Amino acid sequence: MSEVLVVASKVKKYIKDQSGMSTSATVMEALTKSVQSACDQAIENAKREKRKTVMDRDFG
């Protein structure tokens, strides 16, 4: 697994606060993959627009 890109304690707290549920250890790896994928797509969107800055509009 690559470096985790999410703050595990914050994710676990959010899930607990919203649902009362616990969080599996494998959630951080899955979330990291999702974040990496979103970032990769945003990078490509910025490159396509010939920018050197990734902006909020590059996501989604």
C-alpha positions as CSV (number, residue, x, y, z in Angstrom):
1,M,0.0,0.0,0.0
2,S,1.2,3.5,-0.7
3,E,1.2,6.3,1.8
4,V,-2.2,6.9,3.3
5,L,-3.6,10.3,2.1
6,V,-6.4,10.6,4.6
7,V,-6.3,11.3,8.4
8,A,-7.6,8.0,9.8
9,S,-8.7,9.5,13.2
10,K,-10.8,12.1,11.5
11,V,-12.4,9.6,9.1
12,K,-13.2,7.3,12.0
13,K,-14.6,10.1,14.1
14,Y,-16.8,11.3,11.3
15,I,-18.2,7.8,10.6
16,K,-18.8,7.3,14.3
17,D,-20.4,10.7,14.8
18,Q,-22.6,10.3,11.7
19,S,-23.7,6.7,12.2
20,G,-22.4,5.2,15.5
21,M,-20.5,2.7,13.4
22,S,-16.9,1.5,13.7
23,T,-14.5,1.7,10.8
24,S,-12.6,-1.2,9.4
25,A,-8.8,-0.9,9.1
26,T,-9.1,-1.5,5.3
27,V,-11.2,1.7,4.8
28,M,-8.1,3.9,4.8
29,E,-6.5,2.0,1.9
30,A,-9.8,2.2,-0.1
31,L,-10.2,5.9,0.6
32,T,-6.5,6.5,-0.4
33,K,-7.1,4.8,-3.7
34,S,-10.2,7.0,-4.3
35,V,-8.3,10.2,-3.4
36,Q,-5.4,9.2,-5.6
37,S,-7.7,8.5,-8.5
38,A,-9.6,11.8,-8.0
39,C,-6.2,13.7,-7.8
40,D,-4.9,12.0,-10.9
41,Q,-8.0,13.0,-12.9
42,A,-7.8,16.5,-11.6
43,I,-4.1,16.7,-12.6
44,E,-5.0,15.6,-16.1
45,N,-7.8,18.2,-16.3
46,A,-5.4,21.0,-15.3
47,K,-2.9,19.8,-17.9
48,R,-5.5,19.7,-20.6
49,E,-6.3,23.4,-19.7
50,K,-2.5,24.1,-19.9
51,R,-2.4,25.2,-16.2
52,K,0.3,24.3,-13.6
53,T,-2.2,24.7,-10.8
54,V,-4.8,22.1,-9.9
55,M,-8.0,23.9,-8.9
56,D,-11.3,22.9,-7.3
57,R,-13.0,22.9,-10.7
58,D,-10.6,20.1,-11.9
59,F,-12.4,17.7,-9.5
60,G,-15.6,16.3,-10.9
